[in-house]
Amino acid sequence: MKGLSVAVCLLGLMICLSEALSVERIKEHIPVHRDRRMVGGALATTHVPWQAMVFLSENILDGGFAGGALIAPRWILTAGRNLFVRKTREHTKGKEPLVPKVYLGIIRRANASALTEVAVEKVFLHPGFQNTSDWDNDLALIQLKEPVTFTDSLFPIPLPELGEDKAEKAGEKGVIAGWGWGIHFTPAETLKFLSLPVVECQGKYLAKVAENTPTVDDKMFCTGPSEYQENVCSGDAGGALAFLDAKTNRVYAAGILSFDKACNVEEKAVYMKISAYLPWIHSVMRGDSEKFSSIRASVMTDMYSRQA
């Protein structure tokens, strides 16, 4: 039995290492130049008010940490994959998502502490999460136990409204922040942000190195690298790509980063298009259930019949 236990432990370790090794494969394809950065981006010397850290572990093998977006006093929107230690459909199927730690109002990772942690009440994984692939409906909502008190450096980002469709127009530029992997293949100590252009990408992702990539459907969109070839990387998933409407001066979140393996090898990062998921997001935040939906329909039917 002792020998069997050792074998099982070794097998588990091999499985956990697979994702880390995939990053090593990427490293092999990156030429080493001092002036070439992997993620790059500017340091966020001031707060990105809606940025959340969704934390399972400091170690990527134990789930790591990623991004999220504060969208309401008690709600964080993030990628569903961020709530599992092993991210692939093979390992998440049939399993309940984990309840992460969430930190708000921080710039440096070192500030993720009891002072900046907000208690989590419940997590809601999209019901279609990883239906047929690792990237389907990659969204989750995190409900906080208490509403956040907004300040000048901590407040939510709006969701898109009708007509706010910059994510669907190639060439438009959005901004995303994160603590993802940098040039030394370690997480950034300080929050960084990048301005990235929307690019065409419908259909099968044409990867250079990565084996597990999404098929981009109409509920997704992509960005390409910056003009300096900077890009998002592992650990940035769950962050919101924000746009500024120059005409109205309104900022809104158009997408939640899902495929964050672009780094400096793959060209395109892939996002869940928030506008395509607004009905689900609002239904969860309202506290809807099948029971309420049924009663609501019954009430409306009764009111219509009384007016006939």
C-alpha positions as CSV (number, residue, x, y, z in Angstrom):
1,M,0.0,0.0,0.0
2,K,2.9,2.3,0.8
3,G,4.3,1.8,-2.7
4,L,0.9,2.5,-4.2
5,S,0.5,5.7,-2.2
6,V,3.9,6.9,-3.5
7,A,2.9,6.1,-7.1
8,V,-0.4,8.0,-6.7
9,C,1.5,11.0,-5.3
10,L,3.9,11.0,-8.1
11,L,1.1,10.7,-10.7
12,G,-0.6,13.7,-9.1
13,L,2.6,15.7,-9.2
14,M,3.1,14.9,-12.9
15,I,-0.4,16.1,-13.6
16,C,0.2,19.4,-11.7
17,L,3.4,20.0,-13.5
18,S,1.9,19.7,-16.9
19,E,0.7,23.3,-17.0
20,A,4.0,24.6,-15.7
21,L,5.8,22.6,-18.3
22,S,3.6,24.1,-21.0
23,V,5.0,27.5,-20.0
24,E,8.5,26.0,-20.2
25,R,7.7,25.0,-23.8
26,I,6.7,28.6,-24.5
27,K,10.0,29.8,-23.0
28,E,12.0,27.7,-25.5
29,H,10.4,29.6,-28.4
30,I,11.2,33.1,-27.1
31,P,14.5,34.6,-28.2
32,V,16.4,36.3,-25.3
33,H,16.8,40.0,-26.0
34,R,17.3,42.6,-23.3
35,D,15.0,45.0,-25.2
36,R,12.2,42.4,-25.7
37,R,9.6,42.1,-22.9
38,M,7.1,39.3,-22.5
39,V,4.2,41.0,-20.8
40,G,5.8,44.5,-20.5
41,G,3.2,47.2,-19.8
42,A,3.3,50.2,-17.6
43,L,3.3,50.0,-13.8
44,A,0.1,51.1,-12.2
45,T,1.4,53.9,-10.0
46,T,-2.2,54.7,-9.0
47,H,-5.0,52.3,-8.3
48,V,-7.1,50.6,-11.1
49,P,-10.2,51.1,-9.0
50,W,-12.1,48.0,-10.2
51,Q,-9.2,45.6,-10.3
52,A,-9.6,42.5,-8.0
53,M,-7.1,39.8,-7.2
54,V,-8.8,36.3,-7.2
55,F,-6.5,34.1,-5.1
56,L,-6.3,30.4,-4.6
57,S,-2.5,30.1,-3.9
58,E,0.8,31.8,-4.4
59,N,1.9,28.7,-6.3
60,I,0.6,28.1,-9.8
61,L,0.6,24.4,-9.1
62,D,-2.0,24.9,-6.4
63,G,-4.2,27.2,-8.5
64,G,-2.3,30.4,-8.4
65,F,-4.0,33.8,-8.5
66,A,-5.5,35.9,-11.3
67,G,-7.7,39.0,-12.0
68,G,-11.3,40.0,-11.6
69,A,-13.4,43.1,-12.0
70,L,-15.6,44.7,-9.4
71,I,-18.9,45.4,-11.1
72,A,-21.2,46.2,-8.2
73,P,-20.9,46.7,-4.4
74,R,-21.1,42.9,-3.8
75,W,-20.1,41.4,-7.1
76,I,-16.8,40.4,-8.8
77,L,-16.8,39.1,-12.4
78,T,-13.9,36.8,-13.3
79,A,-13.0,33.8,-15.5
80,G,-14.5,30.5,-14.4
81,R,-11.1,28.7,-14.8
82,N,-9.7,30.9,-12.0
83,L,-11.8,28.9,-9.5
84,F,-10.1,25.6,-10.1
85,V,-6.6,24.3,-9.3
86,R,-6.5,22.3,-12.5
87,K,-8.0,24.4,-15.3
88,T,-8.8,21.9,-18.0
89,R,-12.3,20.4,-18.7
90,E,-10.8,17.0,-17.9
91,H,-10.1,18.1,-14.3
92,T,-13.0,20.5,-13.7
93,K,-15.9,18.3,-15.0
94,G,-18.2,17.3,-12.2
95,K,-16.3,19.4,-9.6
96,E,-17.5,22.3,-7.6
97,P,-15.6,25.6,-8.1
98,L,-13.4,26.6,-5.1
99,V,-14.2,29.7,-3.0
100,P,-11.2,32.0,-3.5
101,K,-9.8,34.8,-1.4
102,V,-10.5,38.2,-3.0
103,Y,-8.4,41.3,-2.5
104,L,-9.4,44.8,-3.6
105,G,-7.7,48.2,-3.7
106,I,-4.2,46.9,-4.0
107,I,-1.4,47.7,-6.4
108,R,1.4,45.5,-5.1
109,R,0.9,41.8,-4.5
110,A,2.5,42.2,-1.1
111,N,-0.5,44.2,-0.1
112,A,-2.8,41.2,-0.4
113,S,-3.4,40.7,3.3
114,A,-6.2,40.5,5.9
115,L,-6.5,44.3,5.6
116,T,-7.4,44.3,1.9
117,E,-9.3,41.0,1.8
118,V,-13.1,41.0,1.2
119,A,-15.0,38.0,2.5
120,V,-16.7,35.8,-0.1
121,E,-20.3,34.6,0.3
122,K,-20.7,32.4,-2.7
123,V,-19.4,31.7,-6.3
124,F,-21.6,31.2,-9.3
125,L,-20.1,29.4,-12.3
126,H,-21.7,30.0,-15.7
127,P,-24.0,27.0,-16.3
128,G,-22.4,26.4,-19.7
129,F,-18.9,26.5,-18.4
130,Q,-16.6,24.2,-20.4
131,N,-19.5,22.5,-22.2
132,T,-17.4,21.2,-25.0
133,S,-14.0,22.7,-24.5
134,D,-11.8,24.3,-21.9
135,W,-12.8,27.8,-23.1
136,D,-16.6,27.7,-23.4
137,N,-18.5,30.2,-21.3
138,D,-15.5,30.9,-19.2
139,L,-17.1,33.2,-16.6
140,A,-17.9,33.2,-12.9
141,L,-19.5,35.7,-10.5
142,I,-18.2,36.0,-7.0
143,Q,-20.7,37.4,-4.4
144,L,-19.2,39.2,-1.4
145,K,-20.6,38.9,2.1
146,E,-20.7,42.6,2.6
147,P,-21.0,45.5,0.1
148,V,-17.8,47.3,-0.6
149,T,-17.6,50.9,0.5
150,F,-16.6,52.9,-2.6
151,T,-13.8,55.5,-2.4
152,D,-11.8,57.5,-4.9
153,S,-9.5,54.5,-5.5
154,L,-12.0,51.7,-5.2
155,F,-15.2,51.6,-7.2
156,P,-16.8,49.3,-9.9
157,I,-16.5,49.4,-13.6
158,P,-19.8,49.6,-15.6
159,L,-21.0,46.8,-17.9
160,P,-21.7,47.6,-21.5
161,E,-25.0,49.2,-22.6
162,L,-26.7,49.0,-25.9
163,G,-24.5,50.4,-28.7
164,E,-21.3,50.1,-26.7
165,D,-19.6,47.7,-29.1
166,K,-16.0,48.7,-29.4
167,A,-15.0,45.1,-28.7
168,E,-16.5,44.2,-32.0
169,K,-14.5,46.7,-34.1
170,A,-11.0,45.8,-35.2
171,G,-8.5,48.5,-34.3
172,E,-10.3,49.8,-31.2
173,K,-8.0,49.9,-28.2
174,G,-8.8,48.8,-24.7
175,V,-6.8,48.6,-21.4
176,I,-6.3,45.6,-19.2
177,A,-4.4,45.3,-15.9
178,G,-2.9,42.3,-14.1
179,W,-0.2,40.7,-12.1
180,G,0.6,38.1,-14.8
181,W,3.9,36.6,-15.7
182,G,6.6,38.9,-16.9
183,I,10.0,38.7,-18.6
184,H,11.5,36.5,-15.9
185,F,8.5,34.1,-16.0
186,T,7.4,35.1,-12.6
187,P,4.3,37.0,-11.5
188,A,4.6,40.8,-11.4
189,E,5.1,42.3,-8.0
190,T,3.3,45.5,-9.0
191,L,0.1,45.7,-11.0
192,K,0.7,46.5,-14.7
193,F,-1.5,47.6,-17.5
194,L,-1.5,47.4,-21.3
195,S,-3.3,49.1,-24.1
196,L,-4.2,46.4,-26.7
197,P,-6.0,46.6,-30.0
198,V,-9.0,44.5,-31.0
199,V,-8.2,42.1,-33.9
200,E,-10.2,39.8,-36.1
201,C,-10.2,36.2,-34.8
202,Q,-13.3,34.2,-35.4
203,G,-12.9,30.5,-35.8
204,K,-10.1,28.1,-34.7
205,Y,-7.2,29.7,-32.9
206,L,-4.1,29.3,-35.1
207,A,-1.4,28.7,-32.4
208,K,2.3,28.7,-32.9
209,V,3.1,26.8,-29.7
210,A,0.1,26.2,-27.4
211,E,-1.7,23.0,-27.8
212,N,-4.9,23.8,-25.9
213,T,-6.5,26.8,-27.6
214,P,-10.1,28.1,-28.0
215,T,-12.3,28.2,-31.0
216,V,-13.5,31.8,-31.0
217,D,-17.3,32.0,-31.4
218,D,-19.6,35.0,-31.4
219,K,-19.5,35.2,-27.6
220,M,-15.8,35.9,-27.7
221,F,-13.4,38.5,-29.2
222,C,-9.6,39.0,-29.3
223,T,-6.9,41.5,-28.9
224,G,-3.4,41.5,-30.4
225,P,-0.1,42.6,-29.0
226,S,0.8,46.3,-28.4
227,E,2.9,48.2,-30.8
228,Y,5.9,47.1,-28.7
229,Q,4.9,43.5,-28.9
230,E,3.7,43.4,-25.3
231,N,0.9,41.1,-24.3
232,V,-1.1,39.5,-21.5
233,C,0.3,36.3,-20.0
234,S,-0.5,33.5,-17.5
235,G,-2.0,35.0,-14.4
236,D,-3.8,37.9,-16.1
237,A,-7.1,35.8,-16.8
238,G,-10.2,37.3,-15.3
239,G,-9.1,40.9,-15.8
240,A,-11.5,43.3,-17.5
241,L,-10.6,44.8,-20.9
242,A,-11.9,48.4,-20.4
243,F,-12.8,50.9,-23.1
244,L,-13.3,54.7,-23.0
245,D,-16.0,56.2,-25.2
246,A,-14.4,59.5,-26.3
247,K,-17.8,61.0,-27.1
248,T,-19.5,60.3,-23.8
249,N,-16.3,59.9,-21.6
250,R,-17.9,56.7,-20.3
251,V,-15.7,53.8,-19.3
252,Y,-17.0,50.2,-19.5
253,A,-15.8,46.6,-19.4
254,A,-16.3,44.9,-22.7
255,G,-14.6,41.6,-22.0
256,I,-13.2,39.3,-19.4
257,L,-9.8,37.7,-20.3
258,S,-10.0,33.9,-20.7
259,F,-7.1,32.7,-22.9
260,D,-4.2,34.5,-21.3
261,K,-1.4,32.4,-22.9
262,A,-0.6,34.8,-25.6
263,C,2.5,36.0,-23.8
264,N,5.1,36.9,-26.3
265,V,4.6,33.8,-28.4
266,E,1.0,33.5,-29.4
267,E,-0.4,36.6,-31.0
268,K,-4.0,36.9,-29.7
269,A,-5.6,37.0,-26.3
270,V,-9.2,35.8,-26.1
271,Y,-12.0,37.3,-24.0
272,M,-15.5,36.5,-23.1
273,K,-17.7,39.2,-24.6
274,I,-19.6,40.6,-21.6
275,S,-22.5,42.0,-23.8
276,A,-23.3,38.4,-24.8
277,Y,-23.6,37.3,-21.1
278,L,-25.6,40.2,-19.7
279,P,-28.8,38.2,-19.2
280,W,-27.0,35.6,-17.1
281,I,-25.0,38.2,-15.2
282,H,-28.2,40.2,-14.3
283,S,-30.2,37.0,-13.4
284,V,-27.5,35.9,-10.9
285,M,-27.2,39.4,-9.4
286,R,-31.0,39.5,-9.0
287,G,-31.0,36.2,-7.3
288,D,-33.3,34.6,-9.9
289,S,-34.2,30.9,-9.8
290,E,-36.3,28.7,-12.0
291,K,-39.0,29.0,-9.4
292,F,-39.0,32.8,-9.6
293,S,-38.9,32.7,-13.4
294,S,-41.9,30.4,-13.5
295,I,-43.9,32.5,-11.0
296,R,-43.0,35.7,-12.9
297,A,-44.3,34.2,-16.2
298,S,-47.4,33.0,-14.5
299,V,-48.1,36.4,-13.0
300,M,-47.7,38.1,-16.4
301,T,-49.9,35.6,-18.1
302,D,-52.6,36.2,-15.5
303,M,-52.3,40.0,-16.0
304,Y,-52.6,39.7,-19.8
305,S,-55.6,37.4,-19.5
306,R,-57.4,39.9,-17.2
307,Q,-56.9,42.7,-19.8
308,A,-58.3,40.6,-22.7
